Amino acid sequence: LKLVNSVRLIVVATNQWMLMMLLTAILMIRKLSKKMADKENKQQPSQVWKMSMCSLYSNTQHS
């Protein structure tokens, strides 16, 4: 169990740059979705946020 955790930490560390890029992309998406939400309803940002979090989670789980 400790071995699995360390391997997962290593994977996260190697994918850190990708995670950073994803986080910046998420922030940009949230800004864009906020602008869109001002024009439309406030459903868009949460959906985009969920999609971004799902992609982030799948990338961290990917080995």
C-alpha positions as a printed NumPy array, in Angstrom:
array([[  0.   ,   0.   ,   0.   ],
       [  2.911,   2.344,   0.806],
       [  4.57 ,   1.34 ,  -2.471],
       [  1.435,   2.224,  -4.442],
       [  1.27 ,   5.616,  -2.736],
       [  4.937,   6.371,  -3.504],
       [  4.482,   5.332,  -7.146],
       [  1.417,   7.575,  -7.383],
       [  3.454,  10.446,  -5.871],
       [  6.194,   9.861,  -8.451],
       [  3.628,   9.873, -11.271],
       [  2.154,  13.108,  -9.938],
       [  5.64 ,  14.631,  -9.676],
       [  6.499,  13.686, -13.285],
       [  3.167,  15.033, -14.495],
       [  3.529,  18.235, -12.434],
       [  4.248,  20.428, -15.463],
       [  1.174,  18.99 , -17.213],
       [ -0.892,  19.655, -14.089],
       [  0.384,  23.244, -13.986],
       [ -0.612,  23.724, -17.625],
       [ -4.006,  22.165, -16.889],
       [ -4.528,  24.453, -13.892],
       [ -3.705,  27.544, -15.938],
       [ -6.034,  26.291, -18.672],
       [ -8.78 ,  25.747, -16.068],
       [ -8.297,  29.288, -14.769],
       [ -8.554,  30.662, -18.317],
       [-11.645,  28.505, -18.951],
       [-13.239,  29.766, -15.729],
       [-12.569,  33.385, -16.767],
       [-14.086,  32.738, -20.202],
       [-17.05 ,  30.9  , -18.723],
       [-17.613,  33.783, -16.29 ],
       [-17.799,  36.175, -19.235],
       [-20.226,  33.808, -20.948],
       [-22.213,  33.462, -17.74 ],
       [-22.623,  37.227, -17.582],
       [-24.318,  37.043, -20.971],
       [-26.24 ,  33.839, -20.293],
       [-27.198,  31.815, -17.214],
       [-24.758,  30.705, -14.503],
       [-24.918,  27.025, -15.477],
       [-21.947,  27.146, -17.844],
       [-19.072,  27.75 , -15.339],
       [-19.949,  24.813, -13.089],
       [-20.197,  22.444, -16.064],
       [-16.839,  23.597, -17.433],
       [-15.329,  23.301, -13.947],
       [-16.654,  19.719, -13.562],
       [-15.248,  18.759, -16.976],
       [-11.881,  20.304, -16.118],
       [-11.743,  18.502, -12.762],
       [-12.648,  15.215, -14.473],
       [ -9.811,  15.617, -16.979],
       [ -7.422,  16.593, -14.186],
       [ -8.418,  13.501, -12.157],
       [ -8.052,  11.163, -15.141],
       [ -4.588,  12.604, -15.874],
       [ -3.433,  12.053, -12.289],
       [ -4.755,   8.474, -12.334],
       [ -3.067,   7.781, -15.699],
       [  0.182,   5.844, -15.299]])
